[in-house]
Amino acid sequence: MTTVLTVEDDPDIRDLVTTLLGTAVDEVLSAGDGDEALALAERRDIDVVVLDLALPGDRNGLDVLAALQAAGHPARTMLLTAYAGAEDRATALRAGADAFVPKPFKIMELVAQVLELAERPAHVPPTAPTA
């Protein structure tokens, strides 16, 4: 079973992505801000997070990504953003994002990338060496 979490503050984009991903995966959850996303990630098994970089509130997409990683969450992450410069892409990938999709995007390409991410092995947090 594949579960995707979309985190997008624009309700039109969030609804579009959620609806179209719903035709391709088993379950799609959605959140409008970082706090809501982290609450869902804490309670649910999520395989892929489609995460907008610019979010309202105290947490942007990179903050949410860092919080997921710090919690050892195994989800693969795709940053979806209007900030499409090379520096933005490099920053996102260095921060640990598995994919970076600039807006505007072609929805079928987004769906294909989400499906590809879902097939990748889950992130496994490093364990401390045993003596």
Secondary structure, 3 states (H helix, E strand, C coil): CCEEEEECCCHHHHHHHHHHHHCCCCEEEEECCHHHHHHHHHHCCCCEEEEECCCCCCCCHHHHHHHHHHCCCCCEEEEEECCCCHHHHHHHHHCCCCEEEECCCCHHHHHHHHHHHHHCCCCCCCCCCCC
